[in-house]
Protein backbone atom coordinates (compact mmCIF):
# COMPACT_ATOMS: atom_id res chain seq x y z
CA UNK A 1 0.00 0.00 0.00
CA UNK A 2 2.96 2.40 0.40
CA UNK A 3 5.97 1.23 -1.61
CA UNK A 4 4.39 2.13 -5.01
CA UNK A 5 3.92 5.68 -3.68
CA UNK A 6 7.26 6.25 -1.94
CA UNK A 7 9.23 4.83 -4.85
CA UNK A 8 8.31 7.75 -7.13
CA UNK A 9 10.14 10.65 -5.44
CA UNK A 10 13.71 9.31 -5.84
CA UNK A 11 13.00 8.52 -9.53
CA UNK A 12 11.70 12.00 -10.36
CA UNK A 13 14.74 12.97 -12.43
CA UNK A 14 14.73 9.72 -14.41
CA UNK A 15 11.01 10.00 -15.19
CA UNK A 16 11.36 13.66 -16.19
CA UNK A 17 14.28 12.94 -18.51
CA UNK A 18 12.50 10.01 -20.13
CA UNK A 19 9.06 11.59 -20.59
CA UNK A 20 9.76 15.35 -20.52
CA UNK A 21 7.42 16.14 -17.63
CA UNK A 22 7.35 19.39 -15.62
CA UNK A 23 7.56 19.46 -11.81
CA UNK A 24 3.79 20.01 -11.66
CA UNK A 25 3.14 16.97 -13.87
CA UNK A 26 5.49 14.85 -11.75
CA UNK A 27 3.58 16.02 -8.67
CA UNK A 28 0.41 14.70 -10.31
CA UNK A 29 1.81 11.16 -10.06
CA UNK A 30 1.57 11.48 -6.29
CA UNK A 31 -1.65 13.50 -6.37
CA UNK A 32 -3.71 11.11 -8.54
CA UNK A 33 -3.81 8.37 -5.87
CA UNK A 34 -4.81 10.96 -3.30
CA UNK A 35 -7.71 12.05 -5.51
CA UNK A 36 -8.77 8.40 -5.68
CA UNK A 37 -8.52 8.18 -1.88
CA UNK A 38 -10.71 11.27 -1.57
CA UNK A 39 -13.41 10.14 -4.02
CA UNK A 40 -13.65 6.42 -3.31
CA UNK A 41 -13.19 6.34 0.46
CA UNK A 42 -16.77 7.48 1.02
CA UNK A 43 -18.16 4.63 -1.12
CA UNK A 44 -16.34 1.77 0.59
CA UNK A 45 -19.11 1.29 3.19
CA UNK A 46 -21.52 0.63 0.30
CA UNK A 47 -19.12 -1.84 -1.33
CA UNK A 48 -18.72 -3.86 1.87
CA UNK A 49 -22.48 -3.98 2.49
CA UNK A 50 -23.12 -5.02 -1.12
CA UNK A 51 -20.28 -7.49 -1.77
CA UNK A 52 -18.82 -8.30 1.65
CA UNK A 53 -15.56 -7.21 3.23
CA UNK A 54 -13.44 -10.07 1.89
CA UNK A 55 -14.48 -9.71 -1.75
CA UNK A 56 -14.11 -5.93 -1.62
CA UNK A 57 -10.59 -6.18 -0.22
CA UNK A 58 -9.62 -8.90 -2.72
CA UNK A 59 -10.82 -6.78 -5.63
CA UNK A 60 -8.81 -3.85 -4.30
CA UNK A 61 -5.64 -5.98 -4.16
CA UNK A 62 -6.17 -7.12 -7.76
CA UNK A 63 -6.74 -3.56 -9.04
CA UNK A 64 -3.64 -2.38 -7.15
CA UNK A 65 -1.52 -5.07 -8.82
CA UNK A 66 -2.77 -4.16 -12.30
CA UNK A 67 -2.09 -0.48 -11.64
CA UNK A 68 1.48 -0.96 -10.44
CA UNK A 69 2.32 -3.15 -13.43
CA UNK A 70 0.55 -0.84 -15.88
CA UNK A 71 2.38 2.33 -14.96
CA UNK A 72 5.78 0.71 -15.53
CA UNK A 73 5.37 1.11 -19.29
CA UNK A 74 7.51 3.97 -20.58
CA UNK A 75 4.76 6.26 -21.89
CA UNK A 76 2.69 9.02 -20.34
CA UNK A 77 -0.84 7.51 -20.72
CA UNK A 78 0.23 4.21 -19.09
CA UNK A 79 2.03 6.10 -16.31
CA UNK A 80 -1.06 8.05 -15.31
CA UNK A 81 -3.64 5.31 -15.97
CA UNK A 82 -1.65 2.82 -13.91
CA UNK A 83 -1.31 5.42 -11.15
CA UNK A 84 -5.09 5.90 -11.23
CA UNK A 85 -5.70 2.15 -10.83
CA UNK A 86 -3.27 1.72 -7.96
CA UNK A 87 -4.92 4.71 -6.29
CA UNK A 88 -8.31 2.99 -6.53
CA UNK A 89 -6.96 -0.18 -4.93
CA UNK A 90 -5.18 1.56 -2.08
CA UNK A 91 -8.18 3.84 -1.42
CA UNK A 92 -10.44 0.89 -0.59
CA UNK A 93 -7.77 -0.88 1.46
CA UNK A 94 -7.08 2.29 3.47
CA UNK A 95 -10.70 2.41 4.63
CA UNK A 96 -11.11 -1.28 5.39
CA UNK A 97 -8.07 -1.78 7.61
CA UNK A 98 -9.41 0.16 10.66
CA UNK A 99 -12.74 -1.66 10.40
CA UNK A 100 -10.95 -5.03 10.33
CA UNK A 101 -9.08 -4.04 13.49
CA UNK A 102 -12.34 -2.94 15.14
CA UNK A 103 -14.15 -6.14 14.13
CA UNK A 104 -11.47 -8.78 14.81
CA UNK A 105 -9.26 -7.18 17.51
CA UNK A 106 -11.47 -4.89 19.60
CA UNK A 107 -9.38 -5.43 22.76
CA UNK A 108 -6.01 -5.00 21.03
CA UNK A 109 -6.73 -2.05 18.78
CA UNK A 110 -3.60 -0.11 19.77
CA UNK A 111 -1.25 -3.04 19.14
CA UNK A 112 -2.87 -4.06 15.84
CA UNK A 113 -2.90 -0.47 14.59
CA UNK A 114 0.81 -0.28 15.43
CA UNK A 115 1.44 -3.55 13.61
CA UNK A 116 -0.26 -2.80 10.32
CA UNK A 117 0.74 0.86 10.13
CA UNK A 118 4.31 -0.18 10.96
CA UNK A 119 4.34 -2.71 8.13
CA UNK A 120 3.07 0.00 5.76
CA UNK A 121 5.97 2.13 6.95
CA UNK A 122 8.39 -0.68 6.08
CA UNK A 123 6.92 -0.72 2.58
CA UNK A 124 7.36 3.03 2.26
CA UNK A 125 10.96 2.77 3.48
CA UNK A 126 11.81 0.06 0.98
CA UNK A 127 10.27 2.09 -1.82
CA UNK A 128 12.25 5.20 -0.92
CA UNK A 129 15.53 3.42 -0.22
CA UNK A 130 16.00 0.96 -3.07
CA UNK A 131 14.14 2.54 -6.00
CA UNK A 132 17.24 4.33 -7.32
CA UNK A 133 19.69 1.41 -6.91
CA UNK A 134 17.11 -0.88 -8.51
CA UNK A 135 16.65 1.57 -11.40
CA UNK A 136 20.41 1.87 -11.83
CA UNK A 137 20.75 -1.91 -11.98
CA UNK A 138 17.88 -2.24 -14.48
CA UNK A 139 15.81 0.83 -15.47
CA UNK A 140 13.23 3.12 -13.88
CA UNK A 141 10.32 1.22 -15.44
CA UNK A 142 11.35 -2.05 -13.79
CA UNK A 143 11.91 -0.23 -10.50
CA UNK A 144 8.37 1.24 -10.66
CA UNK A 145 6.74 -2.07 -11.60
CA UNK A 146 8.63 -4.29 -9.17
CA UNK A 147 6.38 -3.29 -6.26
CA UNK A 148 3.56 -5.35 -7.79
CA UNK A 149 5.29 -8.37 -6.22
CA UNK A 150 4.01 -7.32 -2.77
CA UNK A 151 0.39 -6.91 -3.85
CA UNK A 152 0.54 -10.22 -5.76
CA UNK A 153 1.71 -12.00 -2.60
CA UNK A 154 -0.98 -10.24 -0.58
CA UNK A 155 -3.62 -11.32 -3.09
CA UNK A 156 -2.48 -14.95 -2.95
CA UNK A 157 -2.70 -14.94 0.85
CA UNK A 158 -6.14 -13.33 0.68
CA UNK A 159 -7.72 -15.77 -1.81
CA UNK A 160 -8.80 -18.29 0.90
CA UNK A 161 -10.71 -15.46 2.60
CA UNK A 162 -12.91 -14.82 -0.43
CA UNK A 163 -15.24 -17.71 0.41
CA UNK A 164 -16.38 -15.94 3.60
CA UNK A 165 -18.00 -12.83 2.07
CA UNK A 166 -18.71 -11.36 5.49
CA UNK A 167 -21.35 -8.64 5.50
CA UNK A 168 -22.37 -6.47 8.47
CA UNK A 169 -24.73 -8.24 10.89
CA UNK A 170 -26.46 -4.95 11.66
CA UNK A 171 -25.83 -2.82 8.58
CA UNK A 172 -26.06 0.93 9.09
CA UNK A 173 -28.19 2.82 6.62
CA UNK A 174 -25.66 4.73 4.55
CA UNK A 175 -27.70 7.93 4.61
CA UNK A 176 -27.99 7.74 8.42
CA UNK A 177 -24.24 7.15 8.73
CA UNK A 178 -23.47 10.14 6.52
CA UNK A 179 -25.84 12.35 8.52
CA UNK A 180 -24.46 11.14 11.84
CA UNK A 181 -20.83 11.61 10.85
CA UNK A 182 -21.36 14.82 8.91
CA UNK A 183 -22.82 16.52 11.98
CA UNK A 184 -20.15 15.22 14.37
CA UNK A 185 -17.36 17.63 15.43
CA UNK A 186 -15.27 14.60 16.39
CA UNK A 187 -15.49 13.13 12.88
CA UNK A 188 -14.49 16.44 11.29
CA UNK A 189 -11.56 16.91 13.66
CA UNK A 190 -10.28 13.43 12.83
CA UNK A 191 -10.76 14.09 9.11
CA UNK A 192 -8.93 17.42 9.17
CA UNK A 193 -6.16 16.04 11.39
CA UNK A 194 -5.60 13.18 8.97
CA UNK A 195 -5.90 15.42 5.91
CA UNK A 196 -3.27 17.91 7.02
CA UNK A 197 -0.94 15.12 8.16
CA UNK A 198 -1.33 13.42 4.78
CA UNK A 199 -0.79 16.68 2.89
CA UNK A 200 2.59 17.10 4.59
CA UNK A 201 3.48 13.42 4.26
CA UNK A 202 2.84 13.19 0.53
CA UNK A 203 4.49 16.55 -0.20
CA UNK A 204 7.61 15.33 1.64
CA UNK A 205 7.37 11.96 -0.11
CA UNK A 206 7.23 13.57 -3.53
CA UNK A 207 9.71 16.43 -3.13
CA UNK A 208 12.24 15.86 -0.31
CA UNK A 209 14.67 14.00 -2.61
CA UNK A 210 14.44 16.76 -5.22
CA UNK A 211 15.02 19.45 -2.56
CA UNK A 212 18.19 17.67 -1.46
CA UNK A 213 19.36 17.07 -5.03
CA UNK A 214 19.01 20.81 -5.66
CA UNK A 215 21.30 21.37 -2.66
CA UNK A 216 23.99 19.21 -4.26
CA UNK A 217 23.18 15.75 -2.93
CA UNK A 218 23.27 12.76 -5.30
CA UNK A 219 19.95 11.06 -6.15
CA UNK A 220 21.05 7.91 -4.33
CA UNK A 221 21.89 9.78 -1.12
CA UNK A 222 18.68 11.83 -1.39
CA UNK A 223 16.69 8.62 -1.67
CA UNK A 224 18.47 7.26 1.39
CA UNK A 225 17.57 10.38 3.40
CA UNK A 226 13.94 9.87 2.41
CA UNK A 227 14.23 6.24 3.49
CA UNK A 228 15.64 7.42 6.86
CA UNK A 229 12.55 9.60 7.24
CA UNK A 230 10.28 6.70 6.31
CA UNK A 231 12.19 4.36 8.64
CA UNK A 232 11.69 6.77 11.53
CA UNK A 233 8.04 6.85 10.52
CA UNK A 234 7.93 3.09 11.08
CA UNK A 235 9.09 3.60 14.67
CA UNK A 236 6.47 6.30 15.13
CA UNK A 237 3.78 4.02 13.72
CA UNK A 238 4.85 1.13 15.94
CA UNK A 239 5.44 2.99 19.19
CA UNK A 240 2.81 5.74 19.32
CA UNK A 241 -0.46 3.73 18.93
CA UNK A 242 0.71 1.09 21.42
CA UNK A 243 1.19 3.84 23.99
CA UNK A 244 -1.88 5.87 22.98
CA UNK A 245 -4.17 2.83 23.11
CA UNK A 246 -3.58 2.57 26.85
CA UNK A 247 -5.19 5.95 27.50
CA UNK A 248 -8.67 7.30 26.92
CA UNK A 249 -7.30 10.79 26.16
CA UNK A 250 -4.35 11.19 23.76
CA UNK A 251 -3.80 14.98 23.76
CA UNK A 252 -0.35 14.89 25.39
CA UNK A 253 0.81 12.38 22.79
CA UNK A 254 -0.51 14.56 19.96
CA UNK A 255 1.51 17.47 21.37
CA UNK A 256 4.69 15.40 21.23
CA UNK A 257 4.20 14.11 17.68
CA UNK A 258 3.05 17.53 16.44
CA UNK A 259 6.12 19.20 17.93
CA UNK A 260 8.38 16.66 16.24
CA UNK A 261 6.88 17.48 12.84
CA UNK A 262 7.47 21.20 13.37
CA UNK A 263 11.04 20.71 14.65
CA UNK A 264 11.95 18.37 11.78
CA UNK A 265 10.47 20.65 9.12
CA UNK A 266 12.29 23.66 10.60
CA UNK A 267 15.58 21.77 10.56
CA UNK A 268 15.15 20.84 6.88
CA UNK A 269 14.28 24.43 6.04
CA UNK A 270 17.16 26.11 7.88
CA UNK A 271 19.98 23.65 7.31
CA UNK A 272 21.71 22.90 4.03
CA UNK A 273 22.67 19.25 4.19
CA UNK A 274 24.18 19.33 7.70
CA UNK A 275 22.31 16.95 10.03
CA UNK A 276 19.68 16.58 7.32
CA UNK A 277 19.18 12.90 8.11
CA UNK A 278 18.50 13.80 11.75
CA UNK A 279 15.88 16.40 10.84
CA UNK A 280 14.32 14.00 8.31
CA UNK A 281 14.14 11.31 11.01
CA UNK A 282 12.49 13.66 13.53
CA UNK A 283 9.96 14.74 10.89
CA UNK A 284 9.35 11.15 9.83
CA UNK A 285 8.75 9.95 13.40
CA UNK A 286 6.19 12.71 13.94
CA UNK A 287 4.43 12.02 10.65
CA UNK A 288 4.35 8.26 11.27
CA UNK A 289 3.05 8.73 14.78
CA UNK A 290 0.33 11.13 13.68
CA UNK A 291 -0.76 8.90 10.80
CA UNK A 292 -1.18 5.92 13.12
CA UNK A 293 -2.96 8.14 15.65
CA UNK A 294 -5.47 9.17 12.97
CA UNK A 295 -6.12 5.48 12.25
CA UNK A 296 -6.44 4.72 15.95
CA UNK A 297 -8.91 7.57 16.41
CA UNK A 298 -11.15 5.95 13.77
CA UNK A 299 -11.22 2.81 15.89
CA UNK A 300 -11.55 4.45 19.31
CA UNK A 301 -14.07 7.17 18.46
CA UNK A 302 -16.74 4.90 16.89
CA UNK A 303 -18.91 2.41 18.78
CA UNK A 304 -19.09 -0.36 16.13
CA UNK A 305 -17.14 -1.88 13.23
CA UNK A 306 -19.74 -0.61 10.75
CA UNK A 307 -19.55 2.95 12.06
CA UNK A 308 -15.76 2.66 12.06
CA UNK A 309 -15.95 1.87 8.34
CA UNK A 310 -18.13 4.93 7.83
CA UNK A 311 -15.86 7.14 9.95
CA UNK A 312 -12.79 5.79 8.19
CA UNK A 313 -14.41 6.47 4.82
CA UNK A 314 -15.40 10.01 5.74
CA UNK A 315 -12.09 10.88 7.39
CA UNK A 316 -10.06 9.53 4.51
CA UNK A 317 -12.32 11.03 1.86
CA UNK A 318 -12.10 14.52 3.37
CA UNK A 319 -8.51 14.01 4.48
CA UNK A 320 -7.13 12.86 1.16
CA UNK A 321 -9.07 15.54 -0.70
CA UNK A 322 -7.03 18.00 1.32
CA UNK A 323 -3.84 15.99 0.89
CA UNK A 324 -4.26 15.81 -2.89
CA UNK A 325 -3.34 19.47 -3.19
CA UNK A 326 0.00 19.01 -1.44
CA UNK A 327 2.38 17.57 -4.07
CA UNK A 328 1.00 19.59 -6.99
CA UNK A 329 0.90 22.89 -5.07
CA UNK A 330 4.37 22.23 -3.69
CA UNK A 331 5.67 21.71 -7.23
CA UNK A 332 3.66 24.63 -8.64
CA UNK A 333 4.97 27.08 -6.04
CA UNK A 334 8.51 25.91 -6.78
CA UNK A 335 7.95 26.40 -10.51
CA UNK A 336 6.61 29.89 -9.75
CA UNK A 337 9.32 31.02 -7.31
CA UNK A 338 12.23 28.77 -8.32
CA UNK A 339 12.77 28.15 -4.60
CA UNK A 340 11.87 25.44 -2.09
CA UNK A 341 11.75 27.81 0.91
CA UNK A 342 8.22 29.15 0.45
CA UNK A 343 6.69 25.64 0.12
CA UNK A 344 8.58 24.58 3.26
CA UNK A 345 7.37 27.62 5.22
CA UNK A 346 3.81 26.78 4.21
CA UNK A 347 4.29 23.24 5.55
CA UNK A 348 5.18 24.70 8.95
CA UNK A 349 1.88 26.63 9.03
CA UNK A 350 -0.02 23.49 8.03
CA UNK A 351 1.72 21.47 10.75
CA UNK A 352 0.52 24.01 13.33
CA UNK A 353 -3.08 23.71 12.12
CA UNK A 354 -2.81 19.92 12.16
CA UNK A 355 -1.77 20.05 15.81
CA UNK A 356 -4.87 22.09 16.72
CA UNK A 357 -7.27 19.63 15.06
CA UNK A 358 -5.35 16.70 16.55
CA UNK A 359 -5.94 18.02 20.06
CA UNK A 360 -9.68 17.98 19.38
CA UNK A 361 -9.60 14.48 17.89
CA UNK A 362 -7.60 13.19 20.87
CA UNK A 363 -10.28 13.99 23.48
CA UNK A 364 -12.05 11.04 25.10
CA UNK A 365 -15.36 11.01 23.20
CA UNK A 366 -17.26 8.42 21.13
CA UNK A 367 -19.59 8.71 18.13
CA UNK A 368 -22.58 6.43 18.67
CA UNK A 369 -25.36 5.30 16.34
CA UNK A 370 -27.79 5.54 19.26
CA UNK A 371 -27.31 9.24 20.03
N, C-alpha and C positions, 0 to 999 in steps of 0.2 A: 504493500500500500504506500510505501514512501520512497523506496529506491528508484522507481521510474521518475519521480519528481526531483529528488536531490541530485540525480546524475546529470541533469541538464546544465546547471550553472557552470561547472568546470569545463564543459564542452562548448561554451558560448562562442569562443573564437573560431573553433573548427567548423561549427555549424554556419556561422556568419561567412567565413571564407568560402565554404562550399556552395551556399545557397544565396549569398548576397543580401542578407537580411539586416535591417536596421536594429538598433537597440530596442526600440518600441516593439518591433515584430518578434524579436527574441523573447521579450517580456511576455508576449502573448502565449508562448509555449507554456509558461507557468500559470498564466491567468486563465486559460481555457478550462483546465480541470477545476479551478475554483468556481468558475461560472457554472459548471456541471454540478458541483457540490451545492451551490446556492439554489439552483432550479430544482434538482431532483430530490434533495434531502426531504423536502416537505411531502413528497409523494410516497416515500418508502413505507409509511404506515399503511397506506392503501395496498401496496404490493404484498406486504406480509399478510394482511387480512384476506387478500384474494388468492394468493398462491402458496402461502405458508412461508415461514422463516427460512427453512432449509433450501427450498427451491429458489427463493429470491436471492439468497447469498451465493448459491451455486451459479446462478445466471450471472451475477455480478463478477465472480471470479473468471468465468469464461470470457465475458466482454472485456475485462481488464487484460487478459492474455492476448486477445486479438488486437487490442489497441497498442500494446507495447511492441508486438511484432510488426504491426502495420506502420508505425511511425519510423521504423528503422530504414525504410526505403529512402534513397537519397533524392527526394523531390519534395517540393513545398506542399502540394495537396496531401500526400501521404503523411507528411510530418504533422500537419494540423488535424487531419481526420483521425489518425491514430491517437493523437493527444486527446481529442474529443471522446473517443471510445474509452480510453483508460480513465478519463475523468468520470464517465458514467459509472464504470465499475467501482471505482474507489468511493464515489459519492454514496452509493447504497451500502457499501461495507462500513463506511464511517458511522452511519446512523445505526446499523444493526448491532455493532459491538457493545455499546452500553446496555442495550436491552437484553443481550445474551448474558451479560454479567448480572443484571438485575434478576433475570429469570432463573439462572442456574447456580449463581453464587451469591445469594442475598446476604449471607453472613460474612462473606469474605470480599466485599466489593472493593475495599481499598487495595488489598493484595492483588486481586485479579486485574484491576485497572492498572496497577504498577506493572504487572507482568506483560499485558498486551501492548500497553503504550511503550514500554521499554523495548520490546521486540520490534515495534515500528521504528523506534529510534535507531536500533541496530541496522535496520534496512536503510534508513536515511544516511547513516554513517558510511556504510559500504558504498552506497551510490556516490556520495561525495568524494570518498577517498580513493576508489580504484577506477573511476570512469576514465580519467586521463591516461593512467598507465595501460588500461585495457585498450583504449583507442590508439595509443602509440604502438601497442603490440599488434593490433589488427587495423581497425579504422573506427571512426566515430559512429557509423551506422551499427556495426556489431556491438559496440559498447552500449548504445541506446537500446538495442533489442535484446541484449543478454538478460535483462531483468525479468523477461517473461518466464525464465526458468523457475523463479520463486512462485509466481501465480499458477504455473502448471502443476508444481508440487502441491500447492495448497488445494487446487481443484481435485487432484487425485485423492488426497486425504479426505476431502469433503464428499466425494461421490457416495460412500456408504450412508451418509446422513440424508440423502435425497429421498429415501423411502419413507421418512418420517412425516414430512409435510405438516409440521406443527403449526396450527393456527391458534389465535388467542381464545382461551376458554370463555372469557367475558369481554368480547370485542367492544371497544369504545367507538361510539359514533364519531366519524371523522369530523363532522361539523361541530359537534360538542367539544371535541378535543381542541380544535382550532380556536373556538370561542373561549374556552377555559384558559388556554395558554396565551392567547393574544391579549387577554385582559390581566395577565399576571405580571406584576413588577419583577418577581423572581425570575420568571422565564426570560424577560427582556434583559435583565442584568446578566444572566448567564450567556445569552446570545451575543450581547455587545462585548462582554469580556472575552469570549472565544473569538469573535470577529476581529477585534483589535490585536489580540495575540497572534492570530493567523495572518493578519496583514503584515505584521512585522516579520514573522517567521518566513513567509514565502518571499518577501522582499529581500531578506538576508540570503535565503536559499538561492535566489536567482542572481543576485548582484554582488555578494561579498567577494567571490573569486575575482570578478572583473575590477572591483575597487582596488584589490590588492595587486592585481596585474598592472593597473595604471600607476601604482606606486613603485613599480619596478620588480615585483615578485614574479617568479616563473609560474606558468599555469599549473605545473605539478605541485609546487609548494602552496599555491593559493588553494588548490583543491584539498590539500592536506589540512590547511587551516580551517576550511569549512568542515572537514571531517572531524577535527578537534571540537568544533562548536557542536556538531551533531552528536559526537560521543559524550560530551558533557550533558547534552540534552537527554541522553539515555539515563545517565545518573539521576538527573532531575525527575524524569518520568518514573524511575524505579523507587526513588527514595521518598519523594514528596507525597504521593497518594497513600503510601503505607503509613506515613505519619499522620496525614490529614484525616484518614479514615477512622482514627482512634478518637477523634474529637467531633462534637456536634457543631462547633463553630470554628471556621478555618481562617478568620480574618488576620491573625498574626502571621500565619504561613503565607498568605497572599502578600502581606507587606514585605516579607523577606524575598520572595521570588520576584515581585515587582521591582524592588530596589536593585536586585541583581541585573535585571534587564537594563535599567537606566544606567547603572555603573558600567556594564559591558559596552553598551552603545556609546557612552561618553568616551571610553577608552579608545574605541575604534575610530571615533571622530577626531580626537585630539592627538593621537599618536600617529607616527608614520608606519613603520613596520616593527618598531620596538615593542616588545611584550604583546604583540598582536594576538598571538595564540592564547595568552592569558585572558585578554579582554574577550576574545571570541568564546572561550570556555565559560567565562562568567555569564555572558549573554546567553549562550546555549543552555546552560543549566537553568537559568530563569525561564527561558522560553519552554523548555521541556517540562519543567515543573508546572508552569501555568497551563500548558496544554492538557496535561494529565489531570490537573485540578478541574478544568472545564468539563472533562469527561466524567470525573467523579461527581461533580455537582449535578450532572444529568441523572445519575443514579440515586444520589442522596436526596434530591429535592423533589422527587416524584414518588407517589405512593404505590405504584404498580409497574410491572414490566411494560404493559401496553402504553401507559402514560409516559414512561421513560422513552419509548420509541417515538412518541409524539413530541416530547420535549427535545429529544436528540435531533429529530427532524427539523423542528422550528429553529433551535439554536444554531444548527449547522447551516440551515438555509439562509438565515439572516447573517450569521457570522461569516460564511464564505462569500456572500454577496459583498460584504464590506471588504473582505480579504482580497477579492478579485481585482480590486483597484490598485493594490500595492505594487506588484511587479511592473505593470505597465506605466503607472504614474511615476514610479521611481526612475524607470528608463526614460520617460518623456521629459521629466524635469532635468535629467542629466543631458539629454539632447538639447534642451533649451538653454541651459546655463553652462554646459561643458564643465561641470563640476559635480562631485559627489557630496559636497558639504551640505548643501541645502536639503537634499533628500534625507541625509542622516539627521540633521536638526529636526526635520519633521517627524522622524521616527521617535525622537525623544519626547516630543509633545504627545504623540499617540500612546507611547508607553505610560505616560502620566495619566491619561484618560482611562487606559485599560486598568490601571491600579484602582481608580475610583469605582469602576463598575465591578471589579473583582471583590472589593470590600462588601458591596451589596449582595453579590451572589454567595459570599461565604457565610452569611448569617444563617443561624439555625432555624430554617423555615421549610415547610413542605407544601407542595402543590397537591391537592387532593381532588379526586373526581366527585367527592361527596359534598364539597363546600363551594 
